[in-house]
Amino acid sequence: MSNFLRNGILNGFAKSNSMDTALLHIENFGPDLTKFWVRSLGFSNEFTHIKTLEQLSAAERLFAALLRDDCAAAQAIFAGKDDLKTVCEALAELVRIESLACIIYERLVKLGLLQEFQRSNEPSIAEALDSIRRMSMVNASNHYQLEQKFSRVLSVTSDFRDHALWVKGAHLSRTVYEPAYFRHFGDLDVIVEPSQLEPFVESLRSAGFTSFHSPAYCNQLGVGPVNRPFDVIRVPLPGWIPTGAITMNRQSDGGLVDIKVGPFERGVQAIEFDRMFAEAEKAACLGTSYLGPSRPDHLVIMVCNFAKNRFKTWRTLLDIHMLTMSLNQTPGSWQRFVAICKTESVSVAAWVSLRIAADRLHTPIPDSVLRELAPRESVFTTLFSFTIEPAFVWNSTSLPMMLLNASVSADRKRKFDLLSRSILPSAEFLSAYYGKGQSGSSVSDDAASLNSRDPMRLIDYLRYLLMHWYVLLLPAGFVRRTLGQQWWSTKPGF
């Protein structure tokens, strides 16, 4: 970690040697941020606008001020007209939800703001501060245990060091945060090459990990075969992937590993998936080495995650800020980031995420980056970009929603092509997914890899095709509660 990040963590303004880094003026780049509509995830009918810093609640503005080390802004909120009891209680709850107690309490101490909590005789205000203090102590003391869990998992999966990328909190805490315990993490997120998924899962099983019997942790339960790990990534065509593959836990130490086969959780595989592994950075946890994404790749992963969660997670926003600070110190990193965003068709999500970071955390972003990523200003862009279901998963998202998703995506041609060609998939795929044959060892559905044993009779083909259309047309929840539970097991066989 450089002295710059050590001394200027969260609020330093690094400058790239290769791009214009004039501090941005929010209104000068692309559409007005507040014109973007956002729909909450799931079946919610809650539609809201993206909010700028001034439109947030007092507690959220205080939270942002502490994250960016802004004493004047924090003091102004304490001295403002908002009810201090409500603000402090909401701040403590926000700290709990985001697991950022260590950095928030450190900021309160550093900026001399503890006295603001002590000026009132209201017991709940003192309780809010004490709650933040206790959470910070617990998170800091637990951090070494989390690293031990991570190190043990790395040792168990050491044979796959070159085939797995560890992402998000476990990797970011030791690469862009200092001290590392500022970034609390729970589960371990890993992207595994599809061809290595089964042996990777088996290595965890041999170490005492088991899979969850819940659709929240294995999306394919009740909507497809789950006899073996490969079944979970069996798809009609190469290019499709599940947003999340398998989550495994170990009762003995509470270890939790979230295994994916794609980085962006969009339902389609990254176009430059192989390049991401080729450009991975090396790291280590307690002496055990592993691979993580390059900083530009990791920033793309985090902006996609931020967009998937509808720009609500402050912890992810802080990750974006810290990665941005790192890119500002490395010449050429921003060009690589922009190129990845355009190649993977995630420029709008990246632009909105960076705009929010610049607004709320005063993240310094090169003007040229925002100009390159800025979408055209149109009602279509601001109304539909983040109100349509973000997932494009062939056996989870309904066909109407996938059509809408493809319509508003920059990679609509690719998505429509996948959809149209998936209506009549190969006989080998139909047999493997809907029939009894479960052979195969790769994501591809061609005959050579699936090695189907028996020729499919016409009646079987038509029956499996009808089953396929049922899965393709309807949302996973409906399929799972109806015919899906009759067609497939609701408990994984691994």
C-alpha positions in Angstrom: 0.0 0.0 0.0 1.4 3.3 -1.0 1.9 6.2 1.4 -0.7 8.1 -0.5 -3.4 5.6 0.3 -2.1 5.2 3.8 -2.3 8.9 4.6 -5.1 9.9 2.2 -7.4 6.9 2.4 -10.9 7.8 1.4 -10.3 11.5 0.5 -7.0 11.9 -1.4 -7.1 13.2 -4.9 -4.6 11.1 -6.9 -3.8 12.1 -10.5 -3.2 9.8 -13.4 -0.1 10.5 -15.5 -2.0 9.7 -18.7 -5.4 11.3 -18.6 -7.0 14.6 -17.8 -8.0 14.5 -14.1 -9.7 17.8 -13.5 -12.2 17.4 -10.8 -15.5 16.7 -12.4 -18.5 19.0 -12.4 -21.6 16.7 -12.0 -23.8 18.6 -14.4 -21.3 18.6 -17.3 -21.3 14.9 -18.2 -24.3 13.1 -19.7 -27.9 13.1 -18.4 -29.0 14.5 -15.1 -28.3 11.8 -12.5 -31.6 12.5 -10.7 -33.6 11.7 -13.9 -32.7 8.0 -13.7 -35.5 5.8 -12.4 -34.8 2.8 -10.3 -37.1 -0.1 -9.4 -36.4 -2.2 -6.3 -35.4 -5.8 -6.9 -37.8 -8.7 -6.9 -41.5 -8.2 -7.4 -41.5 -4.7 -5.9 -43.4 -1.9 -7.6 -41.4 0.7 -5.8 -40.0 3.2 -8.3 -37.6 5.9 -7.2 -35.1 8.4 -8.7 -31.4 8.1 -8.0 -30.7 10.6 -5.2 -27.8 13.0 -5.1 -26.1 13.8 -1.8 -28.3 16.7 -1.0 -31.4 14.6 -1.4 -30.3 11.9 1.1 -31.5 11.7 4.7 -29.4 13.5 7.3 -28.1 10.2 8.6 -27.0 9.2 5.1 -25.3 12.6 4.5 -23.5 12.1 7.9 -22.5 8.6 6.9 -21.1 10.0 3.6 -19.3 12.8 5.3 -17.5 10.4 7.7 -16.5 8.1 4.8 -14.9 10.9 2.9 -13.3 12.4 6.1 -15.3 15.7 5.8 -15.4 17.2 9.3 -17.1 20.4 8.3 -20.0 18.6 6.6 -20.4 16.3 9.6 -20.5 19.2 12.0 -23.0 21.0 9.9 -25.4 18.0 10.1 -25.0 17.9 13.9 -25.7 21.6 14.1 -28.6 21.4 11.7 -32.4 21.3 12.2 -32.8 17.5 12.0 -33.7 15.7 15.1 -30.3 14.5 16.5 -31.8 11.4 18.1 -33.3 10.2 14.8 -30.1 11.0 13.0 -27.8 9.1 15.4 -30.1 6.1 15.6 -30.3 5.9 11.9 -26.6 6.3 11.6 -26.0 3.3 13.9 -28.4 1.2 12.0 -26.7 2.1 8.7 -23.4 1.2 10.2 -24.7 -2.2 11.2 -26.3 -3.0 7.9 -23.1 -2.0 5.9 -20.6 -3.5 8.4 -18.5 -0.4 8.3 -18.3 0.2 12.0 -14.5 0.3 12.1 -14.0 3.1 9.6 -16.9 5.1 10.9 -15.8 5.0 14.5 -12.3 5.8 13.5 -13.6 8.9 11.7 -15.6 10.0 14.6 -12.5 9.8 16.8 -10.2 11.4 14.3 -12.5 14.3 13.5 -13.2 15.0 17.1 -16.9 14.3 16.7 -17.5 12.1 19.8 -18.4 15.2 21.7 -21.3 15.8 19.4 -22.9 12.7 20.8 -22.2 13.8 24.3 -23.8 17.2 24.2 -27.3 15.8 24.5 -28.9 14.3 27.5 -30.9 11.9 25.3 -29.9 8.3 26.3 -30.6 6.9 22.9 -27.9 9.2 21.4 -25.2 7.8 23.7 -26.5 4.3 23.1 -26.1 4.8 19.3 -22.5 5.9 19.8 -21.8 3.0 22.1 -23.4 0.6 19.6 -21.0 1.8 16.8 -18.1 1.5 19.2 -19.0 -2.1 20.2 -19.5 -3.1 16.5 -16.1 -1.6 15.6 -14.4 -3.6 18.3 -16.2 -6.8 17.3 -15.4 -6.3 13.6 -11.7 -5.5 14.2 -11.3 -8.5 16.6 -13.0 -10.8 14.1 -10.9 -9.8 11.1 -8.1 -12.1 11.8 -10.5 -15.0 12.2 -11.9 -14.1 8.8 -8.4 -14.1 7.3 -7.8 -17.5 8.9 -10.9 -18.9 7.2 -9.8 -17.4 3.9 -6.4 -18.9 4.2 -7.8 -22.3 5.1 -10.0 -22.3 2.0 -7.1 -21.2 -0.2 -5.1 -24.1 1.1 -7.9 -26.6 0.4 -8.3 -25.2 -3.1 -4.6 -24.7 -3.8 -4.7 -27.0 -6.9 -6.9 -24.5 -8.6 -4.9 -21.3 -7.8 -4.6 -20.5 -11.5 -8.2 -21.3 -12.3 -10.0 -19.2 -9.6 -10.2 -15.4 -9.0 -11.1 -14.3 -5.5 -13.1 -11.1 -5.6 -14.8 -8.4 -3.5 -14.2 -8.1 0.2 -11.7 -10.8 0.9 -9.4 -9.5 -1.8 -10.1 -5.8 -1.6 -9.5 -5.7 2.2 -5.8 -6.5 1.7 -5.2 -4.6 -1.5 -6.9 -1.2 -1.5 -7.8 -0.8 2.2 -5.5 0.1 5.1 -5.9 -1.1 7.7 -7.5 -4.2 6.2 -10.1 -4.5 9.0 -11.8 -1.3 7.6 -13.3 -3.7 5.0 -15.4 -6.3 6.8 -16.4 -9.4 4.8 -18.4 -12.5 5.5 -18.6 -14.9 2.6 -15.8 -15.6 0.2 -16.6 -14.8 -3.4 -14.8 -16.7 -6.1 -15.0 -16.9 -9.9 -14.0 -20.3 -11.2 -13.3 -21.4 -14.7 -16.3 -23.5 -15.8 -14.2 -26.5 -16.7 -12.8 -26.6 -13.2 -16.1 -26.2 -11.3 -16.7 -29.8 -10.4 -13.2 -30.6 -9.0 -13.2 -27.2 -7.2 -16.5 -28.1 -5.5 -15.2 -31.5 -4.7 -12.1 -30.1 -3.0 -14.4 -28.1 -0.8 -16.6 -31.1 -0.1 -13.6 -33.1 1.0 -12.8 -30.4 3.5 -16.2 -30.5 5.1 -18.2 -27.9 3.0 -21.7 -28.7 2.0 -24.1 -27.0 -0.4 -27.3 -25.2 0.7 -30.7 -26.7 0.0 -32.2 -23.3 -0.9 -32.8 -21.6 -4.2 -31.2 -18.4 -2.7 -27.9 -20.3 -2.7 -28.4 -22.5 -5.8 -30.7 -20.9 -8.3 -31.3 -24.1 -10.3 -33.1 -26.0 -7.5 -36.5 -26.8 -8.8 -35.8 -25.5 -12.3 -33.2 -28.0 -13.5 -31.1 -31.0 -12.7 -28.8 -30.7 -9.7 -27.3 -34.2 -9.5 -23.7 -32.9 -9.9 -22.1 -29.4 -9.9 -21.8 -29.4 -13.7 -25.6 -29.6 -14.0 -25.8 -26.1 -12.4 -24.0 -24.5 -15.4 -25.5 -26.7 -18.1 -26.9 -24.2 -20.6 -28.7 -24.3 -24.0 -25.8 -22.4 -25.7 -22.3 -21.2 -24.8 -22.6 -17.6 -23.6 -25.3 -18.2 -21.0 -24.3 -18.6 -17.4 -26.2 -18.6 -14.0 -25.8 -15.3 -12.0 -24.7 -17.4 -9.1 -23.7 -21.0 -9.3 -23.2 -22.7 -5.9 -22.8 -21.5 -2.3 -21.2 -23.8 0.2 -20.7 -23.6 3.9 -18.8 -25.4 6.7 -20.5 -25.8 10.0 -17.2 -26.2 12.0 -15.9 -22.6 11.4 -18.8 -20.9 9.6 -16.9 -20.6 6.4 -19.0 -19.6 3.4 -17.9 -19.7 -0.2 -20.0 -18.2 -3.0 -18.9 -19.9 -6.3 -19.6 -18.3 -9.6 -18.5 -19.0 -13.2 -18.8 -15.4 -14.5 -17.7 -12.1 -13.1 -20.5 -9.7 -13.8 -23.6 -11.6 -12.6 -25.6 -10.6 -15.7 -26.6 -14.0 -17.0 -24.2 -13.8 -19.9 -20.6 -14.7 -19.8 -17.9 -12.1 -20.0 -16.6 -11.7 -23.5 -13.0 -11.3 -22.2 -13.3 -14.0 -19.6 -9.9 -15.6 -20.5 -8.1 -12.2 -20.6 -9.3 -11.5 -17.1 -7.5 -14.6 -15.8 -4.4 -13.8 -17.9 -4.2 -10.3 -16.4 -5.0 -11.3 -12.8 -2.9 -9.9 -10.0 -1.2 -12.1 -7.4 -1.9 -11.7 -3.7 -1.5 -13.7 -0.5 -3.5 -14.3 2.7 -1.4 -15.3 5.7 1.2 -16.7 3.4 -1.1 -18.6 1.1 -1.0 -17.2 -2.5 -4.0 -16.7 -4.7 -5.2 -14.7 -7.7 -7.5 -11.7 -7.8 -8.8 -9.6 -10.7 -6.7 -6.7 -12.0 -7.8 -3.3 -10.5 -9.6 -2.2 -13.7 -11.4 -5.6 -13.9 -12.3 -5.4 -10.3 -13.7 -2.0 -10.6 -15.9 -3.2 -13.5 -17.1 -6.1 -11.3 -18.0 -3.7 -8.5 -19.9 -1.2 -10.6 -21.9 -4.1 -12.0 -22.6 -5.3 -8.5 -23.6 -1.8 -7.4 -26.0 -1.6 -10.4 -27.4 -5.0 -9.7 -28.2 -3.9 -6.1 -29.8 -0.7 -7.5 -27.1 1.6 -6.1 -28.1 1.1 -2.5 -25.1 -0.6 -0.9 -22.7 1.9 0.7 -20.1 -0.7 1.2 -19.9 -1.4 -2.5 -19.8 2.4 -3.2 -16.8 2.6 -0.8 -15.1 -0.3 -2.7 -15.7 1.7 -5.9 -14.1 4.7 -4.3 -11.1 2.8 -3.1 -10.5 1.1 -6.5 -10.9 4.4 -8.2 -8.2 5.9 -6.0 -5.9 3.0 -6.9 -6.6 3.4 -10.7 -5.7 7.1 -10.3 -2.2 6.1 -9.3 -1.6 3.7 -12.2 -1.0 5.1 -15.7 -3.1 3.4 -18.3 -5.6 1.8 -15.9 -8.4 4.1 -16.8 -8.0 3.4 -20.5 -8.2 -0.3 -19.7 -11.3 0.2 -17.5 -13.1 2.2 -20.2 -12.3 -0.5 -22.8 -13.6 -3.3 -20.6 -16.8 -1.4 -20.0 -17.4 -0.9 -23.7 -16.5 -4.5 -24.6 -18.8 -5.9 -21.9 -21.6 -3.4 -22.6 -21.8 -2.1 -19.1 -20.9 1.6 -19.7 -24.1 3.0 -18.4 -23.9 1.1 -15.1 -20.2 2.2 -14.8 -21.1 5.8 -15.6 -23.9 6.0 -13.0 -21.8 4.3 -10.4 -18.9 6.6 -10.8 -21.2 9.7 -10.8 -22.7 8.6 -7.5 -19.2 8.0 -6.0 -18.1 11.5 -7.2 -21.2 13.1 -5.8 -21.4 11.3 -2.4 -17.8 10.5 -1.6 -16.1 13.3 -3.7 -14.2 10.5 -5.6 -11.8 12.1 -8.1 -12.6 10.7 -11.6 -10.9 11.8 -14.8 -13.2 14.0 -16.9 -12.2 11.9 -20.0 -13.5 8.7 -18.4 -16.9 10.2 -17.8 -17.1 11.6 -21.3 -16.2 8.2 -22.8 -18.8 6.3 -20.7 -21.6 8.9 -20.7 -24.9 7.6 -22.3 -26.9 9.6 -24.6 -29.5 11.8 -22.8 -32.9 10.3 -23.6 -36.1 9.4 -21.8 -35.5 5.8 -22.9 -32.1 5.6 -21.1 -33.2 7.3 -17.9 -36.5 5.5 -17.6 -35.6 1.9 -18.5 -31.9 1.4 -17.7 -32.5 0.4 -14.1 -36.2 -0.3 -13.9 -36.0 -3.6 -15.9 -34.9 -6.8 -14.2 -31.1 -6.7 -14.3 -30.7 -10.5 -14.5 -30.7 -12.2 -17.9 -30.7 -15.8 -16.9 -32.3 -18.3 -19.2 -33.9 -20.6 -16.6 -34.6 -17.9 -13.9 -35.8 -14.7 -15.6 -39.1 -14.9 -17.5 -39.1 -14.6 -21.3 -41.0 -11.3 -21.3 -38.5 -9.8 -18.8 -35.5 -11.1 -20.8 -36.9 -9.5 -23.9 -37.3 -6.2 -22.1 -33.8 -6.6 -20.6 -32.3 -7.2 -24.0 -34.2 -4.2 -25.5 -32.6 -1.7 -23.1 -29.1 -3.3 -23.1 -26.1 -2.1 -25.1 -25.5 -5.7 -26.0 -29.0 -6.3 -27.2 -27.9 -8.0 -30.4 -25.9 -10.6 -28.5 -28.8 -11.2 -26.1 -31.5 -11.5 -28.8 -29.2 -13.9 -30.6 -28.9 -16.1 -27.5 -32.6 -16.0 -26.9 -33.6 -16.8 -30.5 -31.2 -19.7 -30.8 -32.2 -21.1 -27.4 -35.8 -21.7 -28.5 -34.8 -24.8 -30.3 -31.7 -26.1 -28.6 -29.8 -29.3 -29.5 -31.2 -32.7 -28.8 -28.2 -33.4 -26.7 -28.9 -30.5 -24.4 -32.6 -31.4 -24.1 -31.8 -35.0 -23.2 -29.2 -34.0 -20.6 -31.2 -31.2 -19.0 -34.8 -32.6 -19.1 -34.1 -36.3 -19.6 -32.3 -39.0 -17.5 -28.9 -38.6 -19.3 -26.6 -36.5 -17.1 -23.3 -37.1 -18.9 -20.9 -34.3 -19.8 -18.1 -32.3 -18.4 -18.2 -28.9 -20.0 -20.6 -26.0 -20.5 -20.9 -26.6 -24.2 -23.9 -28.6 -25.4 -22.4 -30.2 -28.5 -22.5 -33.9 -28.9 -18.8 -34.4 -28.4 -18.8 -32.9 -24.9 -22.2 -34.2 -23.7 -21.6 -37.7 -25.2 -25.3 -38.7 -25.2 -25.6 -42.4 -25.0 -29.0 -43.2 -26.7 -30.6 -41.6 -29.7 -33.6 -39.5 -28.7 -36.9 -40.7 -30.0 -39.2 -38.0 -31.6 -41.7 -38.3 -28.7 -39.0 -37.7 -26.2 -37.7 -34.7 -28.2 -41.1 -33.1 -28.3 -41.7 -33.7 -24.6 -38.4 -32.2 -23.6 -38.9 -29.3 -25.9 -42.2 -28.5 -24.2 -40.6 -28.7 -20.8 -37.8 -26.4 -22.1 -40.3 -23.8 -23.3 -42.1 -23.9 -20.0 -38.8 -23.1 -18.2 -37.7 -20.5 -20.7 -41.1 -18.7 -20.6 -41.8 -18.5 -16.9 -40.0 -17.1 -13.9 -38.0 -19.6 -11.8 -40.2 -19.1 -8.7 -43.3 -20.1 -10.6 -41.6 -23.1 -12.3 -40.2 -24.2 -8.9 -43.6 -24.1 -7.2 -45.4 -26.0 -10.0 -44.1 -28.6 -12.4 -40.4 -28.0 -11.6 -40.7 -29.8 -8.2 -42.1 -32.8 -10.1 -39.4 -32.9 -12.7 -36.3 -32.3 -10.6 -35.0 -32.8 -7.1 -35.2 -29.8 -4.8 -32.0 -31.0 -3.0 -28.6 -31.0 -4.7 -26.8 -34.3 -5.1 -23.5 -32.7 -4.2 
